[in-house]
């Protein structure tokens, strides 16, 4: 049984946990206790009696995760989205249905939007107190609205109002939630205050490298933190800062502050915190920190009592600063009385909007599986800000079908605003088509999302409104890259003698210099290199031209593969690249909409759905424009299907012993990068062949395509036995030892006749082998494989360039 924190819980283990959790006395204790280590120790003991070996930390983490997922789904249901679901929802609903469900403003799995902060009796309380013994999130009570009216007498304040500090809790297997000492936080803030670091953080969407640099700097100061821990703490500090500012603005309480508020304020004050312009005022009347009390008013103490239906008021000890506290209470109570329901709703909406904007800007390039775990936002009408809500700067550029604006509030980004205009022949023909802006924006957003999730570097950040999206600011390279699979259109005019329909293997790449006055003449690679373009400090040479050429082919092939399940042929594609002004790297930029390609359903040119249907019009009439618009709508509806796949598949890793678990975990992790589910099982073909064959039959019986990976050291009988008894693919991935590896590997290589299980020694190689099998019928998996090939090639090309520059 897995014992490490964060290890996968089987379905049987979760059911056992739910059965213990559902007991009335357990629910009552969890509902009313702040120090809950003893409860989870008891739960772990009960699970052991049921044959489940989990420690108390694992039980508590799983408990929180299940509650978090339940509340996310429940809130979605209450908002009208009944499509969102989770496993064990009905079981959790039976346990938690009577708890109020509020919108969860979470950035990562495992976080609740409010933390219950303990005000200790001594200002010198050890801040490194064992956080495993105290619940750091609101365990069972929904996050109480900040604007809730206070009740009680002069000497009493509800416990809910003592929970007056916001904190982000992130649960992962890297130790990112471990306590940060004051010295560590000060060192992090000191590095964060570096102007160069700030600029990189403000403008970058791929920020892993930035936090790796921050972690390296911390290491030089003797602080051992990985990049994930640094990023988590950075987000927590920003979240606390912004939450307190918003409270201060809306509740008229400018005196509350957080630990290190002044330092964070100096860094962030120049950044906009919302559409209302949050104030940055602070005072020393009441200073609340996380985990320890640093109050200028003196020492306070709150005790959390067990409640059934209501919360009992918690008495406060009187001291010399009582009058100050009571004065603070009075001011806050009076202010809360004046807050209307409309203002409360606005406050909650703005908090959520600010979080989602920051989340999308910083995590858009992370692992897709992680993105899918982010809670769904409220309905678009209530939450998604329109383009007009953004503060627009000067117009950077204007083309035939779009406008580009600076975004002062989001450094390093621009707004791409589409127009309801359609053109042909370098605007020789130009018409207004109502709704085209929204259609083009939808198409571009879906295509860029597909490419980003595959691993292609793009300028796309997020869809901002129906007609606009936010992109990284790039200096555009004035070359149109065209990739063709089928000869048609202008290619036939420039190459007389070639018949329409001629197919190019591999796809044919052409370049055109953007010059409307000369009808965009075709250029060669040599012309581009000799032009010696320089954008954002990057000179376009042979390496850069090669990278754009390879990227164009890969992007075309990914989109071609994505359209195939819909029986639609991607004939050709036109794209543009730019240089990101912050990262100085070449990225796919501009747009990819129905003006950018030719699409032939069923490979039939007469059914074309792209802009060619507009070009071919002999006369533009309202009826003809409606026909063109229907074609564009047909594409925008189906382009959303590019992000989905009907194909299923999974990898099942069979290990001969639990001692091979670490090797198998690497396979599972590699499978996740391709979006392939992976299950781990323990079975021995030598010691329990009947059980091995039973497990095999279990996975064969449900009809889901499966690749088996056999992990067995010493004498590998597992792979050959599986290969001889199933028609599903089997691959050996033995965990070889230094002592006997050269001898043991032969049991995987030398097989009886009639067996065919290849052997790879790399866990990542085994996962890639499975991905290549599933990629034959799953365009999303295939896209990740194709992108990996491209990125590997690019990294080698850039490494060679750097080496040659150093040699020179």
HELIX and SHEET records of a PDB file:
HELIX    1   1 UNK A   11  UNK A   21  1                                  11    
HELIX    2   2 UNK A   24  UNK A   32  1                                   9    
HELIX    3   3 UNK A   37  UNK A   49  1                                  13    
HELIX    4   4 UNK A   56  UNK A   78  1                                  23    
HELIX    5   5 UNK A   89  UNK A   96  1                                   8    
HELIX    6   6 UNK A  159  UNK A  162  1                                   4    
HELIX    7   7 UNK A  182  UNK A  192  1                                  11    
HELIX    8   8 UNK A  195  UNK A  203  1                                   9    
HELIX    9   9 UNK A  208  UNK A  220  1                                  13    
HELIX   10  10 UNK A  227  UNK A  251  1                                  25    
HELIX   11  11 UNK A  261  UNK A  268  1                                   8    
HELIX   12  12 UNK A  322  UNK A  337  1                                  16    
HELIX   13  13 UNK A  341  UNK A  363  1                                  23    
HELIX   14  14 UNK A  368  UNK A  372  1                                   5    
HELIX   15  15 UNK A  380  UNK A  383  1                                   4    
HELIX   16  16 UNK A  387  UNK A  389  5                                   3    
HELIX   17  17 UNK A  436  UNK A  454  1                                  19    
HELIX   18  18 UNK A  490  UNK A  494  1                                   5    
HELIX   19  19 UNK A  516  UNK A  518  5                                   3    
HELIX   20  20 UNK A  525  UNK A  531  1                                   7    
HELIX   21  21 UNK A  542  UNK A  564  1                                  23    
HELIX   22  22 UNK A  605  UNK A  607  5                                   3    
HELIX   23  23 UNK A  612  UNK A  615  1                                   4    
HELIX   24  24 UNK A  622  UNK A  639  1                                  18    
HELIX   25  25 UNK A  640  UNK A  643  5                                   4    
HELIX   26  26 UNK A  658  UNK A  660  5                                   3    
HELIX   27  27 UNK A  661  UNK A  673  1                                  13    
HELIX   28  28 UNK A  689  UNK A  701  1                                  13    
HELIX   29  29 UNK A  718  UNK A  725  1                                   8    
HELIX   30  30 UNK A  741  UNK A  744  1                                   4    
HELIX   31  31 UNK A  746  UNK A  749  1                                   4    
HELIX   32  32 UNK A  763  UNK A  774  1                                  12    
HELIX   33  33 UNK A  779  UNK A  807  1                                  29    
SHEET    1   A 2 UNK A 156  UNK A 157  0                                        
SHEET    2   A 2 UNK A 314  UNK A 315 -1                                        
SHEET    1   B 2 UNK A 256  UNK A 257  0                                        
SHEET    2   B 2 UNK A 286  UNK A 287  1                                        
SHEET    1   C 5 UNK A 392  UNK A 398  0                                        
SHEET    2   C 5 UNK A 402  UNK A 407 -1                                        
SHEET    3   C 5 UNK A 413  UNK A 418 -1                                        
SHEET    4   C 5 UNK A 468  UNK A 472 -1                                        
SHEET    5   C 5 UNK A 460  UNK A 463 -1                                        
SHEET    1   D 2 UNK A 421  UNK A 424  0                                        
SHEET    2   D 2 UNK A 429  UNK A 432 -1                                        
SHEET    1   E 5 UNK A 474  UNK A 476  0                                        
SHEET    2   E 5 UNK A 568  UNK A 580 -1                                        
SHEET    3   E 5 UNK A 479  UNK A 486 -1                                        
SHEET    4   E 5 UNK A 503  UNK A 513 -1                                        
SHEET    5   E 5 UNK A 522  UNK A 523 -1                                        
SHEET    1   F 3 UNK A 474  UNK A 476  0                                        
SHEET    2   F 3 UNK A 568  UNK A 580 -1                                        
SHEET    3   F 3 UNK A 586  UNK A 589 -1                                        
SHEET    1   G 3 UNK A 474  UNK A 476  0                                        
SHEET    2   G 3 UNK A 568  UNK A 580 -1                                        
SHEET    3   G 3 UNK A 597  UNK A 601 -1                                        
SHEET    1   H 2 UNK A 534  UNK A 535  0                                        
SHEET    2   H 2 UNK A 538  UNK A 539 -1                                        
SHEET    1   I 5 UNK A 677  UNK A 682  0                                        
SHEET    2   I 5 UNK A 650  UNK A 655  1                                        
SHEET    3   I 5 UNK A 706  UNK A 711  1                                        
SHEET    4   I 5 UNK A 730  UNK A 732  1                                        
SHEET    5   I 5 UNK A 758  UNK A 759  1                                        
END                                                                             
